[in-house]
Amino acid sequence: MRILILVILLLTAAGGGMFYYTYQASQSPLEERQEAALQTASAEAAVAEVHAVDFYHGDASYQVFDITNEEGIRQFIWVEEEPDDLEEEAGDEEEAASDWEPSVVIRDAEAGISPDAARETAAAEASPVQWRHTKLGIRGGEPVYEVHYINEDEQFGYLYVSFEDGSYAGSFHFAEQPL
């Protein structure tokens, strides 16, 4: 009986160790991309403090930073990530890396609307019954809030609201709720 308990404990510890290793291995590339994007953002703005980092994937992928600059001004910085298919298009990894420059968009937080105001616009345009998230992104080259919600038909929806003036900037929803 003691041997069985010992075997179960060892298997549980091994399983936990494998989970931890897999989790760390999967997080490493994300952290590397965030660090590279922060270096790009710091070259464009005098970053004093980073409050939050979020990932947005739309037409292109962006790392979105909520920062305070050295003058004490709260800003949002969107740094485009290098597309995965860039190497295939260029035909050469070194050529692709040397030609591509990320798009960087910087806006003062006070120059745009708040996430609450974006949800108010979404509520006027759709019939949300549950909010999933509200986060910053880029759509059509312009900063937007992506408001993710579930509507009264239990469908997942995304509504885009202009960061600058709070106007409706598009939407879509899934026909059925994903499992």
Buried (B, 14 or more C-beta within 10 A) or exposed (E): EEEEEEEEEEEEEEEEEEEEEEEEEEEEEEEEBBEBBBEBBBEEBEBEEBEEBBBBEBEBBBBBBBBBBEEEBEBBBBBBBBEEEBBEEBEEEEEBEEEBEBEBBBBEBEEBBBBEBBBBBBBEBBEBEEBEEBBBBBBEEEBBBBBBBBBEEEBBBBBBBBBEEBEBBEBEBEEEEEE
